[in-house]
Amino acid sequence: MNILLLGSGGREHAFAWKMTQSPLCDTLFVAPGNAGTATIATNLDFSATDFEAIKAVVIKENIEMVVVGPEDPLVKGVYDFFLNDADLKHIPVIGPSKLGAQLEGSKEFAKEFMMKHQVPTAAYDSFTAETVEKGCEFLATLQPPYVLKADGLAAGKGVLIIQDLAEAQTELRNMLVGQKFGAASSKVVIEEFLDGIELSCFVLTDGKSYKILPTAKDYKRIGEGDTGLNTGGMGAVSPVPYVDAVLMEKIETRIVQPTIAGLQKDGIPYKGFVFIGLINVNNEPIVIEYNVRMGDPETEVVVPRLKSDLVELFLAVANEKLDEFNLEVDERSATTVMIVSGGYPEDFEKGKAISGLENVENSIVFHAGTKLDNGAVVTNGGRVMAITSYGSNFQEALQQSYDNVSKIQFEKMNYRKDIGFDLV
């Protein structure tokens, strides 16, 4: 079959790498893709949110399945676009409906969903510019640190955790009145701070049944020891060593099952990934947030651990036969280390020539912010590439990733040297 994959990051390169291994995949198109996907698939030069361009290529190339990588096209309703078009409605889209995508598109929607379906989460309230002073008063009733979340999509950077009350009140005004995150912070959710260890649980659902994918933990801060600004993710480890059978059983019964049942009860069409960001507080899993797609860079450690055919898995989702699918997982650990542009997540330069890729051995290079420039691979984003390795444990896998990171060079290249530091 001919398949179209939407997106341009490391997550999409990992999907493409796995999907092209399937005998069911004849031709894979990626829009817009990157320098990595260009080596194994056909990149198309249009945005993942350009629905008319998507329709044109689906018809022209006889596309039989569309897989959506990032959240933007989902929140903007690409699933509904296909469903409501006579020429497209027979083509399966792997990703939730526009309503389902509100689990990520609106923090308030997600919180209300969790409260309604008794999914454990932090206490919260939400505020707008009109109620900003009430928000400041609400902050004063909480214990520090204070958690402020932009309601809308802010590319993973719309969450502030602040120790000082006056600073938190100032930042709340900056977000709501000063539009610090633009339209994304026209509404802000304030919630109680939870102290524990974070992890990610990935679920694939066909709307009725589900499969839980391997656990992973990513590292969001730019600096060693989880310091500095939040990024899109600097590295990841799978499986998460401290997640035992007891905790996993709690996650499934208290969080996964009521989430999938809640989608059904609310009549929300959902055929795709549910990324559940959790925090483990004294061995009790509590949901921090939902995302409606796979995480990045977690995909770069989860997908390599899937032994099953990914295209077959997506077909089972499309045909609502996920309960019949036998998901096989590699027992080895997988880790990834993200190489980023100097200055990221603030200002950085693009177009830096990347060398040394041909020297990488026994690791998989997943491109993220790269492009081809006259045949040469150059940087084209903040997070440039993820170096993924296997090992009998995460320490062994990490050593392999770091050995190969040292072989790659570009001007002002940066990476964290302590991925997994808190798991030892």
N, C-alpha and C positions, 0 to 999 in steps of 0.2 A: 504494500500500500504506500501511497504518497502521503507524507505527514508534514504539517507546518508547525513549527515551534516558535512561539513569540518570546522575545527578550534578547538581551545582549550581554549578560553577566556570566560569572563563574558557574552559577546555578544552571544556566542554560547550556553552557559547554558540557557540564557533567551529564545533564539529560541527553544531549546530543551524542556524547561519547557512548552512553549506555544503549540508547535507542538504535544507533547504527550497528550495534552488535546483533540485533534481532533479525532473523531471517524474514520476518514479516515486514521489515522496513525496506522498501525499494529505493525511494528517494526522500531525503530529508531536506526541507527548506527551513532556514532560520531568518527571522526578521526582527531586528536588523543584524543580529549576530556580532561576532568579533573575529579577531585573527585566528583564534583557536577553532571556532566552528567552521571557518572558511576551509580548513584542511580536511574536514570530514563530511561537510554538507554544503549546500548552496545558500550563501547569504543573499538576502534581498534588502535593497536599500530603501526601507521605509520603516516608520515608527510602529511599535507594537500597539499603539492606540489609534492608528490610521485605519479605521474600520472599512472604509471604501476600498483602500488599497488591498486590505486583507481579502475582501470579497472578490476583487478582480483576480488575484493570484490563485485563490481557491478554485475558482471556475476554470481559469486558464490551464492550471497544472493538474486538474482533477484530484485535488486534495481530498483525502478520505478521513482525516482526523486532525484536529487542531489542539495542541497542548500549550497552555498558557503558563509562562514562567513567572513574571512579575505581577504585583498587585494592581498597578494602574489600569490595565485593560479590563480587569475583573470588576474593579470599583466603578469603572465607566460603562460596564454592561456588555462586554463582548459576548457572553453566553446568551443574553437576551437578544442581542443583535442577530445572532444566527437563528435562534428559535423563532423570531418574528419575520424572517425573510424566507419566502417560498423557495428560493433557489438554494438556500443554505440549511434549512431546518433539519434535513436528514443527516447532516454531518456532525458527529459527536465533538463537543468541546470539553476538554478536561480542565475543569475550573468551575467554581460556583456561579450561581445567578447573581445579578446586581444586588438583590436583597441579601443573599447569603454573604456577599463580599462586604456588607456593612459591618460584619464582625471585625473586620480590620479597618474599614473606611471610617468608622465612627466609634471612638472609645466609649461614648455614652451608650450607643446601641448595644455594644458588647457587654457592658456592665449590666444593663437592664435585662439582657438575655440570660446572663449568669444568675442574677437574682431570681428571675422568674423560674428557672429550671434547677435551682438549688445547687449550682456549681460553686464550690468554695472559692471565694475571691476576697480581696481587701475591701473594707468599708470605704465609701466614696461619696462625693457630691460633685455636681457640675455647675459651671458659672459662665456667664457671657459678659460683654462689656457693660451692659446695663446693671448687672448684679456683682460687679467687681469688688465693691466694698463689702458685700455680704461674704464674698469669697475670702477676703482678708480677715474678716471676723471668724470664719470657719477655720482658717489656718491657725488662728490663736487658740482654738479648742483642741488642737492636735499636739502630739509630742513630736519633737524633731527626730530624724530628718523629715523634711516635707517633700512630697512627691507631686509634681505638676506635670500633666500630660496634655499636649495639644490633642483636641478631639479628632482632627482629620489626619490625612497622610502627610508626614513630614520627613520622609526618607530615612526613618530610623533615628532621627535626631530631635524629635519633639518631646522628649522626656527630660525633665530637670529634677535632680535630687539635691536639696539644699538644707544645710544644717541650721542656718540662722533665720529666725522668724521674720525680721525686718527685710532681709534680703529676699526671702520667699514671697513676701507681700509685694515688694518692688518688681520681682520677676513676673508675678501674676499680672500686675498692671502692664508690664512690657508686652506680655503675650496677648492679653485681651484688648488693651487700648492701643498699645504701640505696634500691634500686629507683628511681633517678633518672628513668628513662623507663617506670616501671611494669613490666608484664609483658613489654613489648618488650625490656627489657634483662635478662631472667632468664638470658639467654645473651649473651655479648659476643664478637665476632670482633675480634681484633687482627691488623692486617696491616702489611706494610712500606709506608712512604711512597713514592709515586712522584712525581717532579718533572717536570712538563710542562704542556701546555695541554690543558684538558678540552674535549670536544665531545660532542654527542649524535647517535647514529645510530638512526633509526627504521625498523623493519622491520614489514611486515604479512605474515602467513603464513596459509595455509589448512591448515597441517599437513603439506603436501607441498612446495609451491613457495612463493616469497616475492617481494615487491617491496620495494626499498629506497626509502624516501621521502626528501625533501630533508633535508640535514644542518641542524643548528641548534646554537647555543651559548647557554646561559642564564647568568644572573648571580645567584648564590644569596645573596651577603652583602648585608646591609642598607645598608652604608656605601660611599661612593665609594672607588675603588681596591681593591675587594674586601676591605673591612675590616668588623669587627663581627660580629654574630651571623648564623647561617644562617637563611634564610627559605625559603618555598616557591618563590621565584624573583622577581626584580625587573625582568626584561626579557630579551629574546632577539633573536638575529640569525640570519637564514637567507638564503643559504647561508653556511657558515663559510668566509671568504676563503682561509685557508691550506690547506684540504683540496683537494689536487690529485688528478689521476687516479691517480697512483702510490700515494698514501696510501689512496685510496678502494678501489683494487684489493686492497691489503693487508687493509683492514677486511673486505671481502667474502670473500676466500678464507680468511683466518685466523680470522675471528670469526663472521661471519654464517652462512657455509655449515656449519661444524662445530656451531654452535648449533642450526640448524634440523634438521640430520642427527641431532644428539644427542637432540632431542625425539622424533624418529621411532624411533630405536634404543631409547630408554627406554620407548616406548609411551605417551608423554604427549600426550593430546588437546590440541591448541592451534590455535585459530582466532581470531586477534586480533593485537594489536600486541606487538612486543618492542622495548622502549626499551633501547638499549645505551649506558650511560654509559661513555665512553672517556677515556683520557688518552694524548696523543701524546708519547711519550718518545723524543727523537732520531729522529723519523720512524718509530717503531715503535708501532703502536696496541695498547694494553693495556686490558682491561676492568676498570673500577672496580666496576660493579654492573649488574644487570639490573632493569628495571621491566617490568611486564606490561600497561602501558597507555601512552597517549601522555603526554608530559610537559606540564607547565603552568608557565610560559607558552610553551613551545616550540610547542605546538599552534596558538597564535595567530599564529605566523609560518609554520608548515609547511602547515597546511590552506589558508590564503589563496593559497599558491603552487601548489596542485593545480588544474590545469585540468580534469581528468577529473571525471566525475560520482561523488560520494562514495557514494551509495546503490548505484550499479552496482558500484562497487569492493567494497562490503560483501557484495553478492550473490555476487560472484565468490569471495569468501572462504567464504561459507556453502556454496556449491555445489562447492567444491574445483576451481575453474576459474581460479584466479589466474594461472596460466601463460599463459592466453589473453588476459589483460587488457592493454591498451596504456595505461600510465600516462603522462599528459602533465603536464609541470611548467612553470610560468611562469618565464621566464629572469630576471625582475626580482628584486631583493633585497626582503626584507620584514623589518621590525623591529617590535618592540613594547616599550612602556615601561609598567611596572606602577605604578599609583597605589595607595598603601597608607594605612591608618589610622595616625595618629600614635601612637607607642608600639610598634607592631608591629615585631618578632615577639614582644615581651613584652606586657604589659597594654595594651589599647586599648579605646576606647568605640565602641559601635555606635549606629545611629539618627541619624547626622549627615546633614542634608539636602544633596543634591548639586545644584549649579547649573552652567549653562553648556554642558550636553550638546548643546543645540540649535545652538550656535555652532561645533561641530566640522565641519571641511570636509576632504574628500580623505583621511580616515583612517577606519578601522573601529573602533568602540568595542565591545570584548568585555567584558561584565559578568562579575564574579567574585563578590565578597562584596557583593551588593546585594539589596534587596527593595523592593517597592512598599508604601508606607504612605499610605493614602487618596489614591492616584493619584500621589503624589510618590516619586521614587527616593531611597532613603536607604541609608547604609552598613550592611552586615550581616556584616562579616568583616574580617580583617586585610588581605588583598589585595582591593582594591575593584573595579578595572577595568584592562583592558589597552588601550592605544591603539596600533593597528597601522597601519603605512603601507607603501606600496611606493616603490621608488626604483631608479634605474639602478645605484646602488651603495648599500651600507648606510649611508654617511654621509648621503646625500640622503634616504633613507627615515627615518633617525633625526631629521633636522632637521624633517621633516614631523610626526613623532610629537610631538616636543617643542613645536612651534608649537601643536599642538592641546591638549597637556597644560596649557599655560598658560591655556587658555580655560575650564578646569574648576576648580570650587572646592568644597571642603567644609572644615569646621573641622578643624584639625590635619593636613591632607592632607600626604603625604610621597611622594617618589619619588627615584630615583637619577638624577643629571644626567650620568652618565658611561658609560652603556651603550655597549659597543663600544670602550671606552678601550684595551684591550689588542690590538686588531686593526689599529691604524693603523701 
